[in-house]
């Protein structure tokens, strides 16, 4: 990759050991001159080398590139175990790193339309009204 041509430097600050959530948490400054940015996957790999942890126990997020480029700042969490990561990390971040499956559901508009159609009827008829198509609407 472009790592050999353009080296990347990681600096951590505001390091905190959070025993309650079984993790280490820190702010990560990434110096990447002559590069647009660095992928989160590469950052996870570099942090795993730096802190001697498994790459699957690291979560990075919230990176913003400074104006002018060359430096990005974000947040990193290094969990003590894979189980702790699964237990405490939000589902959407688990989906991003490939540790969970995204829950597929109908679009927000479709859910609202179904709710409003069901409001028109009472009792057990609600389930039928919710599944009814737009054919009856004029």
C-alpha positions as CSV (number, residue, x, y, z in Angstrom):
1,X,0.0,0.0,0.0
2,X,1.1,3.7,0.2
3,X,2.5,3.1,3.7
4,X,6.1,2.7,2.4
5,X,6.0,6.0,0.4
6,X,4.2,8.1,3.0
7,X,4.8,7.1,6.6
8,X,2.1,7.5,9.2
9,X,2.7,8.5,12.8
10,X,0.3,7.7,15.6
11,X,0.3,9.7,18.9
12,X,-2.1,8.9,21.7
13,X,-3.1,11.3,24.4
14,X,-5.7,11.5,27.2
15,X,-5.1,7.8,27.8
16,X,-7.6,6.4,30.3
17,X,-7.9,2.8,31.7
18,X,-11.7,2.2,32.1
19,X,-11.9,-0.9,34.3
20,X,-15.7,-0.7,34.5
21,X,-16.1,-1.1,30.7
22,X,-13.0,-3.4,30.5
23,X,-11.1,-1.2,28.1
24,X,-8.4,1.4,27.5
25,X,-9.6,4.6,25.8
26,X,-7.6,7.4,24.2
27,X,-7.6,10.2,21.8
28,X,-5.5,9.4,18.7
29,X,-3.6,11.9,16.6
30,X,-2.6,10.6,13.2
31,X,0.1,12.5,11.3
32,X,-0.2,11.7,7.6
33,X,1.7,14.2,5.5
34,X,1.3,13.9,1.7
35,X,-1.7,11.6,2.2
36,X,-5.4,12.4,2.2
37,X,-6.2,10.2,5.3
38,X,-5.6,6.8,6.7
39,X,-8.2,4.0,6.7
40,X,-9.6,2.9,10.1
41,X,-8.5,-0.6,9.3
42,X,-4.9,0.5,9.0
43,X,-5.2,2.5,12.2
44,X,-6.6,-0.6,14.1
45,X,-3.6,-2.6,12.8
46,X,-1.1,0.1,13.9
47,X,-2.7,0.4,17.3
48,X,-2.7,-3.4,17.8
49,X,1.1,-3.3,17.2
50,X,1.6,-0.3,19.5
51,X,-0.5,-1.7,22.4
52,X,0.2,-5.4,21.8
53,X,-3.5,-6.2,21.5
54,X,-5.6,-8.2,19.0
55,X,-6.9,-6.1,16.1
56,X,-10.4,-7.5,16.7
57,X,-10.5,-5.9,20.2
58,X,-9.9,-2.4,18.9
59,X,-12.5,0.1,17.9
60,X,-11.7,3.5,16.2
61,X,-14.2,6.2,15.4
62,X,-14.8,9.9,15.1
63,X,-11.8,10.9,13.0
64,X,-11.7,14.4,11.6
65,X,-9.0,15.7,9.3
66,X,-7.6,19.1,10.3
67,X,-8.0,22.0,7.8
68,X,-5.0,21.8,5.4
69,X,-4.7,18.1,5.9
70,X,-1.8,16.1,7.2
71,X,-3.3,15.5,10.7
72,X,-6.4,13.7,11.8
73,X,-7.8,13.3,15.3
74,X,-10.2,10.7,16.6
75,X,-11.0,8.2,19.4
76,X,-9.8,4.7,20.0
77,X,-11.0,2.0,22.4
78,X,-9.0,-1.1,23.1
79,X,-11.0,-3.8,24.9
80,X,-9.5,-6.4,27.2
81,X,-11.3,-9.2,25.5
82,X,-13.4,-9.9,22.4
83,X,-16.4,-10.7,24.7
84,X,-16.1,-7.2,26.3
85,X,-16.1,-5.6,22.8
86,X,-19.3,-7.5,21.9
87,X,-20.9,-6.6,25.2
88,X,-20.1,-2.9,25.5
89,X,-19.6,-1.6,21.9
90,X,-22.7,-0.1,20.2
91,X,-24.2,-2.4,17.5
92,X,-23.6,0.1,14.6
93,X,-19.9,0.1,15.4
94,X,-19.8,-3.7,15.6
95,X,-21.4,-3.7,12.1
96,X,-18.7,-1.3,10.8
97,X,-15.9,-3.6,11.9
98,X,-17.6,-6.7,10.7
99,X,-18.4,-8.2,14.1
100,X,-22.2,-8.1,13.7
101,X,-24.9,-8.3,11.0
102,X,-26.9,-5.2,10.1
103,X,-30.6,-5.6,11.0
104,X,-32.6,-5.1,7.8
105,X,-35.9,-3.3,8.3
106,X,-38.4,-1.4,6.2
107,X,-37.6,2.2,5.5
108,X,-38.7,4.8,8.0
109,X,-41.5,6.1,5.7
110,X,-42.9,2.7,5.2
111,X,-42.9,2.0,8.9
112,X,-44.8,5.3,9.5
113,X,-47.3,4.5,6.7
114,X,-48.0,1.1,8.2
115,X,-48.5,2.6,11.7
116,X,-51.0,5.1,10.3
117,X,-52.9,2.5,8.3
118,X,-53.2,0.4,11.5
119,X,-54.7,3.4,13.4
120,X,-57.7,3.4,11.2
121,X,-59.0,0.0,12.5
122,X,-59.5,-1.5,16.0
123,X,-58.6,-4.9,17.6
124,X,-57.4,-7.8,15.6
125,X,-58.2,-6.0,12.3
126,X,-55.1,-3.9,13.0
127,X,-52.7,-6.6,11.7
128,X,-54.7,-7.0,8.5
129,X,-54.8,-3.2,8.0
130,X,-51.1,-2.9,8.6
131,X,-50.4,-5.4,5.8
132,X,-53.0,-4.0,3.4
133,X,-51.6,-2.4,0.3
134,X,-52.2,1.0,-1.2
135,X,-54.9,-0.5,-3.5
136,X,-57.6,0.6,-1.1
137,X,-56.3,4.2,-1.0
138,X,-57.8,6.6,-3.6
